[in-house]
Amino acid sequence: MAARAVALIARLDELAEADGKDAPAEMRGVIARLRTLVRFEGNEGFTGPYREIVEAVPDALVAHVSSSRACCRISARPAGPV
Protein backbone atom coordinates (compact mmCIF):
# COMPACT_ATOMS: atom_id res chain seq x y z
CA MET A 1 0.00 0.00 0.00
CA ALA A 2 2.86 2.41 0.66
CA ALA A 3 3.94 1.94 -2.96
CA ARG A 4 0.46 3.06 -4.03
CA ALA A 5 0.78 6.27 -1.97
CA VAL A 6 4.18 6.97 -3.51
CA ALA A 7 2.79 6.38 -7.00
CA LEU A 8 -0.10 8.77 -6.36
CA ILE A 9 2.24 11.46 -5.04
CA ALA A 10 4.49 11.01 -8.08
CA ARG A 11 1.45 11.40 -10.34
CA LEU A 12 0.53 14.63 -8.53
CA ASP A 13 4.02 15.95 -9.24
CA GLU A 14 3.62 15.07 -12.92
CA LEU A 15 0.22 16.73 -13.11
CA ALA A 16 1.47 19.85 -11.36
CA GLU A 17 3.91 20.32 -14.24
CA ALA A 18 1.40 19.38 -16.97
CA ASP A 19 -0.16 22.05 -19.14
CA GLY A 20 -3.08 19.98 -20.40
CA LYS A 21 -6.63 21.15 -19.82
CA ASP A 22 -7.51 17.78 -18.23
CA ALA A 23 -4.72 17.99 -15.63
CA PRO A 24 -6.80 19.81 -12.96
CA ALA A 25 -9.60 17.25 -13.12
CA GLU A 26 -7.17 14.35 -13.03
CA MET A 27 -5.33 15.99 -10.13
CA ARG A 28 -8.57 16.14 -8.15
CA GLY A 29 -9.13 12.44 -8.81
CA VAL A 30 -5.61 11.57 -7.65
CA ILE A 31 -6.08 13.68 -4.52
CA ALA A 32 -9.37 11.93 -3.77
CA ARG A 33 -7.67 8.51 -4.07
CA LEU A 34 -4.80 9.67 -1.88
CA ARG A 35 -7.16 11.01 0.79
CA THR A 36 -9.02 7.68 0.81
CA LEU A 37 -5.76 5.78 1.16
CA VAL A 38 -4.32 7.73 4.09
CA ARG A 39 -7.40 8.18 6.22
CA PHE A 40 -7.19 6.55 9.64
CA GLU A 41 -9.92 3.98 9.07
CA GLY A 42 -11.02 1.52 6.46
CA ASN A 43 -7.75 0.52 4.81
CA GLU A 44 -6.64 -2.77 6.29
CA GLY A 45 -2.95 -3.36 5.82
CA PHE A 46 -2.20 0.35 5.55
CA THR A 47 -4.10 2.11 8.31
CA GLY A 48 -2.46 0.32 11.25
CA PRO A 49 1.16 0.85 10.22
CA TYR A 50 0.38 4.36 8.95
CA ARG A 51 -1.27 5.33 12.24
CA GLU A 52 1.66 3.91 14.22
CA ILE A 53 4.14 5.97 12.23
CA VAL A 54 2.07 9.16 12.47
CA GLU A 55 1.71 8.71 16.23
CA ALA A 56 5.38 7.85 16.82
CA VAL A 57 7.16 10.29 14.51
CA PRO A 58 6.39 14.00 15.04
CA ASP A 59 7.51 14.94 11.52
CA ALA A 60 5.15 12.34 10.08
CA LEU A 61 2.27 13.85 12.06
CA VAL A 62 3.11 17.33 10.78
CA ALA A 63 3.31 16.02 7.21
CA HIS A 64 -0.02 14.18 7.60
CA VAL A 65 -1.80 17.28 8.90
CA SER A 66 -0.23 19.51 6.23
CA SER A 67 -1.12 17.15 3.40
CA SER A 68 -4.66 16.68 4.75
CA ARG A 69 -5.19 20.43 4.87
CA ALA A 70 -3.78 20.88 1.37
CA CYS A 71 -6.08 18.17 0.01
CA CYS A 72 -9.06 19.82 1.70
CA ARG A 73 -8.18 23.23 0.25
CA ILE A 74 -7.81 21.79 -3.23
CA SER A 75 -10.99 19.76 -2.96
CA ALA A 76 -12.92 22.84 -1.84
CA ARG A 77 -11.90 24.89 -4.88
CA PRO A 78 -14.32 25.22 -7.78
CA ALA A 79 -13.51 23.20 -10.88
CA GLY A 80 -10.76 24.74 -12.95
CA PRO A 81 -6.99 25.02 -12.73
CA VAL A 82 -5.51 23.64 -9.52
Summary of the structure (lengths in Angstrom):
residues: 82
radius of gyration: 13.5
end to end distance: 26.1
largest distance: 40.8
contacts: 194
relative contact order: 0.15
helix: 74%
strand: 0%
